[in-house]
Amino acid sequence: MRHRLETPPAGRLLLAGLVAAGCGPVGETESGEPSEASPDASPAASVATAVTGSPYDFGLSDADYPRVVEVARDVYAYEQIHVTLGETITTVSLVVVTPDGVLVADGQESPEETGRLVETVRGITEQPIRHVVIASDHGDHTGGNSAFPADATFYAHPSSAAYLETTAANPNRPADAPPVVLATEIVSEDRTLDVGGREIRLLHLGRAHTGGDLVVHVPEGRVLFMSETYLKGIFPAMRSAFPTEWLAMLDRALAMDVDVYVPGHGVLEPPDALRAGLETYRDALERVIDEASRLHADGADLAEAIQTADFGELSAWSLYESQAPRAIERIYMERNGALPN
């Protein structure tokens, strides 16, 4: 069962009640849980007062997951719980259904979880998954790619393709680790697909969270899936990031003709809240860069910078404790000219 969330004319967010794979296909009503429920019945119906990536802070529970959200006609965001570094956030995949197959952008962290995503897609459409976009090459988005159909086309940026090849060839890779699925098509900057008559653009707007970040633009529907370049309510994670290039990349994304910005992590909300969340995230990233750069310019060494950095209210964001030191270290590397080319 499903119910509708009404939002401003810029877009409409539909929460699907088929949240658990195996609950069957989308029901007869146009959107989300029981049709008699009012729009205010959903905790995602309004902008959250707290900036966080935790579903629990939005009044959601484990029983609500996975969630499926129709963000435009035949375009769905699949959101599943993800526990990392002792905290619970969510990981989001994009699903585009066409008469000639399905495109999925980003899998989940394991074959089991990606298998659940695949089963959920089967509940939405009889069309097979033909295209998989590796928008982020990190394991929480690629670890389950072996659960996708083996004959699907896998798209990746050259940097991500090389990273996956290196990972697969690592002699120290655990024997019980899931297989690494390699890219079969390379997307360097801009690739436009025609899938069942629907235009889908795969874009590299610049190095950001990784060196090979891709975003997926669906012009009909005005949707941009941002993968890990948009970590909604989550402290900027910079383990392999390019900080100032990431900031420029977000500015390019915000300048696009888009109504719905879909994050790679974070709780899904109506379109106006998702855009506001992206703008907030962009400003948070700038604040982190500015504070670390100030400490670097003042001559503080890395250990001192980690101890004294003041990120204000960002300390309440998800993963702050684990990610703030990494972010400072990466910004110091950037200031020292030590980032890879």
Backbone torsions as a table, in degrees:
resi	resn	phi	psi	omega
1	MET	NA	151.7	-174.1
2	ARG	-140.6	155.7	173.1
3	HIS	-137.6	163.1	-173.1
4	ARG	-101.2	139.5	169.0
5	LEU	-107.1	118.7	177.7
6	GLU	-84.6	135.1	179.1
7	THR	-133.3	173.5	-179.7
8	PRO	-57.4	164.2	-175.5
9	PRO	-55.4	-19.0	-179.4
10	ALA	-61.0	-21.1	179.4
11	GLY	172.7	172.6	-177.7
12	ARG	-135.5	133.8	178.3
13	LEU	-107.9	127.3	-178.9
14	LEU	-114.9	120.0	179.8
15	LEU	-94.0	124.9	-176.6
16	ALA	-94.1	134.7	-179.5
17	GLY	-84.1	1.4	177.8
18	LEU	-81.5	22.8	-167.2
19	VAL	-42.0	-38.4	180.0
20	ALA	-92.0	131.4	174.8
21	ALA	-59.3	133.1	-176.8
22	GLY	101.6	-7.2	175.1
23	CYS	-82.1	-0.9	176.2
24	GLY	96.5	176.9	-176.7
25	PRO	-73.5	171.8	176.1
26	VAL	-55.8	135.8	-175.4
27	GLY	-75.9	-173.8	-175.0
28	GLU	-71.0	-33.7	-179.0
29	THR	-72.7	163.6	-169.5
30	GLU	-74.1	-22.5	-174.9
31	SER	-162.6	157.0	172.9
32	GLY	32.1	-148.4	-164.8
33	GLU	-74.4	-140.9	-175.3
34	PRO	-60.9	133.8	-173.9
35	SER	-63.6	-23.2	-178.9
36	GLU	-81.9	-7.9	-178.6
37	ALA	-71.2	146.9	177.8
38	SER	-79.3	158.2	178.7
39	PRO	-56.6	-31.3	-177.4
40	ASP	-73.5	-5.4	-178.3
41	ALA	-68.6	-22.0	-178.1
42	SER	-91.4	137.4	177.7
43	PRO	-67.7	-15.0	179.4
44	ALA	-91.2	7.2	-175.1
45	ALA	-73.7	-16.8	-180.0
46	SER	-134.2	163.9	-178.7
47	VAL	-68.4	132.2	179.3
48	ALA	-68.0	144.1	178.8
49	THR	-78.9	-29.6	179.6
50	ALA	-95.8	140.3	175.1
51	VAL	-90.2	110.9	-176.5
52	THR	-160.3	158.9	175.5
53	GLY	-102.2	5.3	-177.1
54	SER	-84.6	127.9	177.7
55	PRO	-64.8	-26.7	-177.5
56	TYR	-66.7	-28.6	178.4
57	ASP	-75.2	-6.4	176.7
58	PHE	-106.3	11.2	179.8
59	GLY	78.9	13.3	179.2
60	LEU	-95.9	159.2	178.9
61	SER	-130.3	172.5	179.0
62	ASP	-56.4	-32.4	-177.9
63	ALA	-67.2	-16.9	179.8
64	ASP	-82.2	-4.1	-172.8
65	TYR	-115.7	152.4	-3.3
66	PRO	-71.2	154.1	176.4
67	ARG	-107.1	145.0	174.9
68	VAL	-120.8	127.0	-176.6
69	VAL	-122.7	122.8	175.5
70	GLU	-86.3	107.5	-174.3
71	VAL	-92.3	-16.4	174.2
72	ALA	-160.8	174.4	-178.0
73	ARG	-59.0	119.3	177.9
74	ASP	63.4	20.8	175.7
75	VAL	-123.0	121.7	-173.4
76	TYR	-123.9	144.8	168.2
77	ALA	-106.0	130.3	179.7
78	TYR	-108.6	119.3	-174.6
79	GLU	-117.5	125.6	-179.3
80	GLN	-131.1	149.2	178.1
81	ILE	-62.4	140.9	178.5
82	HIS	-139.8	120.1	179.3
83	VAL	-99.3	123.4	-178.7
84	THR	-143.4	134.0	175.3
85	LEU	52.6	37.4	176.1
86	GLY	81.3	3.9	179.3
87	GLU	-122.4	153.8	178.9
88	THR	-104.9	120.8	172.7
89	ILE	-126.5	-164.2	175.2
90	THR	-132.1	151.5	176.6
91	THR	-114.0	137.0	-173.2
92	VAL	-118.8	134.9	173.2
93	SER	-116.2	157.2	177.1
94	LEU	-109.9	140.3	179.1
95	VAL	-129.5	123.2	176.8
96	VAL	-117.9	119.9	-177.8
97	VAL	-99.4	130.0	177.4
98	THR	-133.9	168.9	177.4
99	PRO	-67.4	-9.7	-179.0
100	ASP	-123.3	39.3	176.2
101	GLY	110.5	173.3	-174.1
102	VAL	-113.5	140.7	170.3
103	LEU	-108.0	131.7	174.0
104	VAL	-118.3	133.3	174.5
105	ALA	-109.7	119.8	-179.4
106	ASP	70.0	126.0	171.5
107	GLY	-88.4	-160.0	178.8
108	GLN	-112.2	-171.0	-166.8
109	GLU	-78.5	-16.7	-175.2
110	SER	-147.1	160.6	175.8
111	PRO	-57.8	-35.6	178.5
112	GLU	-62.5	-47.6	-178.0
113	GLU	-71.1	-39.7	177.3
114	THR	-67.9	-33.5	173.9
115	GLY	-60.6	-37.0	176.7
116	ARG	-66.5	-38.9	174.5
117	LEU	-61.0	-45.9	-180.0
118	VAL	-60.5	-42.5	179.2
119	GLU	-65.1	-36.4	177.6
120	THR	-65.0	-40.6	176.7
121	VAL	-60.6	-39.6	178.5
122	ARG	-63.1	-27.0	175.9
123	GLY	-76.9	-16.6	179.7
124	ILE	-93.1	-38.8	-173.9
125	THR	-149.9	154.7	173.5
126	GLU	-85.4	-8.7	180.0
127	GLN	-67.2	140.3	179.6
128	PRO	-78.7	158.3	173.3
129	ILE	-78.8	113.8	-177.9
130	ARG	-107.3	-21.9	-174.2
131	HIS	-132.7	132.4	175.9
132	VAL	-128.4	123.3	179.4
133	VAL	-100.0	122.3	174.0
134	ILE	-87.8	85.1	-176.9
135	ALA	-75.4	-36.7	171.8
136	SER	-123.0	137.3	-179.6
137	ASP	-90.1	3.1	-178.5
138	HIS	-72.0	152.4	-171.5
139	GLY	-61.2	-28.6	179.6
140	ASP	-72.2	-6.7	176.1
141	HIS	-117.3	-11.8	-177.4
142	THR	-123.2	-12.5	-173.8
143	GLY	-59.6	-24.2	-179.1
144	GLY	-106.0	13.5	-173.3
145	ASN	-62.4	-20.2	178.2
146	SER	-68.1	-12.4	177.7
147	ALA	-82.4	-11.9	175.3
148	PHE	-75.4	159.2	176.6
149	PRO	-55.1	135.3	-176.3
150	ALA	-65.2	-24.1	-177.9
151	ASP	-91.1	5.5	177.3
152	ALA	-70.5	155.3	173.5
153	THR	-89.3	128.7	-179.2
154	PHE	-108.4	120.6	-176.8
155	TYR	-103.4	138.9	176.3
156	ALA	-153.9	155.0	171.0
157	HIS	-68.4	152.5	179.7
158	PRO	-52.8	-39.3	-179.9
159	SER	-63.8	-44.1	179.2
160	SER	-68.1	-39.2	178.6
161	ALA	-60.3	-42.6	179.7
162	ALA	-66.6	-39.8	178.9
163	TYR	-61.8	-43.6	179.9
164	LEU	-65.3	-38.9	178.2
165	GLU	-63.8	-41.4	178.5
166	THR	-64.6	-41.2	178.8
167	THR	-62.2	-44.7	-178.4
168	ALA	-64.1	-32.8	-176.4
169	ALA	-89.6	-0.8	-177.4
170	ASN	-63.6	116.9	-178.0
171	PRO	-66.1	-17.6	-179.8
172	ASN	-95.9	7.3	179.2
173	ARG	-65.5	131.9	-178.3
174	PRO	-56.4	141.4	-176.8
175	ALA	-63.5	-28.8	-178.4
176	ASP	-94.0	7.6	178.2
177	ALA	-69.3	145.0	178.7
178	PRO	-63.8	152.0	-179.1
179	PRO	-62.7	146.2	175.8
180	VAL	-88.6	124.4	177.3
181	VAL	-91.3	123.1	-176.7
182	LEU	-88.2	157.4	177.5
183	ALA	-68.6	143.2	174.7
184	THR	-109.4	-14.3	175.5
185	GLU	-135.5	139.3	-178.0
186	ILE	-104.7	135.0	176.9
187	VAL	-121.6	106.9	-177.1
188	SER	-82.2	-46.3	-176.9
189	GLU	-134.3	-53.6	-171.7
190	ASP	-151.2	120.0	178.2
191	ARG	-131.4	123.1	178.9
192	THR	-104.0	123.6	177.9
193	LEU	-103.5	144.9	169.2
194	ASP	-111.3	103.2	-177.7
195	VAL	-112.8	106.8	-179.7
196	GLY	59.7	33.0	179.8
197	GLY	84.8	3.2	179.7
198	ARG	-108.6	129.5	178.7
199	GLU	-78.8	128.0	176.7
200	ILE	-133.1	122.3	-176.5
201	ARG	-104.6	131.0	173.8
202	LEU	-104.4	119.7	-170.7
203	LEU	-126.0	141.3	167.7
204	HIS	-109.9	103.6	-176.4
205	LEU	-89.8	5.3	-179.8
206	GLY	131.7	161.1	177.3
207	ARG	-69.5	138.4	-175.1
208	ALA	-144.1	-103.3	179.8
209	HIS	-67.7	-32.0	173.5
210	THR	-133.2	-177.8	176.3
211	GLY	-81.3	-14.3	-173.2
212	GLY	-123.7	32.5	-176.7
213	ASP	-60.2	130.1	170.1
214	LEU	-114.6	149.1	170.0
215	VAL	-120.9	157.8	-177.5
216	VAL	-119.8	119.2	-177.6
217	HIS	-107.6	124.6	175.0
218	VAL	-111.7	95.9	-174.0
219	PRO	-58.9	-42.8	176.5
220	GLU	-78.1	97.7	-172.0
221	GLY	124.1	-19.8	174.6
222	ARG	56.1	49.8	-177.8
223	VAL	-112.0	138.7	172.6
224	LEU	-129.1	112.9	173.6
225	PHE	-86.0	121.0	-170.0
226	MET	-103.1	-3.1	179.7
227	SER	50.2	-140.6	-173.4
228	GLU	-82.6	9.1	170.7
229	THR	-77.0	-14.6	178.5
230	TYR	-128.4	103.7	-179.9
231	LEU	-107.9	89.0	-168.8
232	LYS	-68.4	117.5	178.6
233	GLY	74.9	13.4	-176.2
234	ILE	-119.1	132.7	-179.1
235	PHE	-56.4	134.3	-176.3
236	PRO	-49.4	116.2	-177.0
237	ALA	-92.7	119.1	-169.1
238	MET	-123.0	24.6	-178.2
239	ARG	-49.7	-41.2	-179.8
240	SER	-129.1	30.5	-171.8
241	ALA	-88.8	166.3	173.6
242	PHE	-122.2	88.0	-163.3
243	PRO	-52.3	-59.1	-175.8
244	THR	-70.8	-29.1	175.1
245	GLU	-68.2	-34.5	177.0
246	TRP	-61.7	-44.3	179.6
247	LEU	-60.1	-45.1	178.6
248	ALA	-64.3	-36.8	179.0
249	MET	-63.0	-41.9	179.1
250	LEU	-65.3	-36.7	177.2
251	ASP	-63.2	-38.5	176.9
252	ARG	-64.4	-41.2	179.7
253	ALA	-65.0	-42.2	-179.3
254	LEU	-67.6	-21.9	179.2
255	ALA	-83.7	-6.5	-177.6
256	MET	-78.0	160.6	179.1
257	ASP	-82.9	80.9	-172.7
258	VAL	-132.5	140.4	174.3
259	ASP	-100.7	-35.5	-173.1
260	VAL	-123.4	111.9	175.8
261	TYR	-98.2	114.2	-176.2
262	VAL	-99.1	121.0	-179.2
263	PRO	-78.9	162.6	174.2
264	GLY	-85.6	-22.7	173.1
265	HIS	-140.2	143.8	176.9
266	GLY	123.6	157.0	-175.1
267	VAL	-75.1	131.2	179.9
268	LEU	-73.5	138.9	179.8
269	GLU	-137.5	178.5	175.4
270	PRO	-60.6	160.1	-173.1
271	PRO	-54.8	-39.8	-178.7
272	ASP	-65.3	-36.4	178.7
273	ALA	-71.9	-34.9	178.5
274	LEU	-66.7	-40.5	177.0
275	ARG	-66.9	-43.4	178.1
276	ALA	-60.7	-38.1	178.4
277	GLY	-64.7	-37.2	177.6
278	LEU	-67.5	-41.8	178.0
279	GLU	-63.2	-40.6	176.9
280	THR	-63.4	-41.1	179.8
281	TYR	-65.3	-41.5	178.5
282	ARG	-59.4	-44.4	-179.7
283	ASP	-67.8	-34.8	177.6
284	ALA	-65.2	-42.3	178.0
285	LEU	-60.6	-43.6	178.9
286	GLU	-62.6	-40.1	-179.8
287	ARG	-63.7	-41.9	179.4
288	VAL	-63.5	-44.1	179.1
289	ILE	-62.7	-44.0	-177.8
290	ASP	-64.4	-42.7	-177.8
291	GLU	-67.3	-45.2	178.9
292	ALA	-65.9	-37.9	179.1
293	SER	-66.3	-36.7	177.6
294	ARG	-62.4	-45.5	-179.6
295	LEU	-64.1	-39.5	178.0
296	HIS	-62.2	-45.3	-179.7
297	ALA	-65.1	-29.9	179.4
298	ASP	-78.4	-4.5	177.7
299	GLY	89.8	8.3	178.7
300	ALA	-68.5	135.6	175.1
301	ASP	-76.8	173.7	-172.6
302	LEU	-60.8	-45.9	-178.4
303	ALA	-60.9	-41.6	179.0
304	GLU	-66.9	-40.2	179.7
305	ALA	-62.3	-41.5	179.6
306	ILE	-63.8	-36.2	-178.7
307	GLN	-75.5	-31.8	-170.1
308	THR	-109.1	-9.4	-178.1
309	ALA	-57.6	137.0	180.0
310	ASP	-117.9	106.9	-180.0
311	PHE	-104.6	12.0	174.3
312	GLY	56.7	-132.4	-175.7
313	GLU	-66.0	-13.4	178.2
314	LEU	-65.5	-15.9	178.1
315	SER	-67.6	-13.9	177.8
316	ALA	-90.8	-5.2	-178.7
317	TRP	-74.3	155.8	177.3
318	SER	-59.1	142.8	175.7
319	LEU	65.8	16.9	-180.0
320	TYR	-56.9	-49.0	-174.1
321	GLU	-59.3	-39.6	-177.0
322	SER	-84.5	-30.9	-171.2
323	GLN	-96.5	-24.5	-178.4
324	ALA	-60.6	-47.2	178.4
325	PRO	-61.3	-38.8	178.9
326	ARG	-64.3	-39.2	-179.7
327	ALA	-63.9	-44.2	179.6
328	ILE	-62.0	-44.0	179.3
329	GLU	-59.7	-43.2	-178.5
330	ARG	-68.1	-37.9	178.7
331	ILE	-68.0	-37.7	174.8
332	TYR	-61.8	-41.4	176.8
333	MET	-60.2	-41.6	179.6
334	GLU	-64.0	-45.0	-179.6
335	ARG	-64.9	-29.3	179.8
336	ASN	-89.2	4.4	179.9
337	GLY	68.5	29.0	-173.9
338	ALA	-104.7	4.5	177.1
339	LEU	-75.5	150.1	179.5
340	PRO	-66.3	153.4	178.4
341	ASN	-77.8	NA	NA
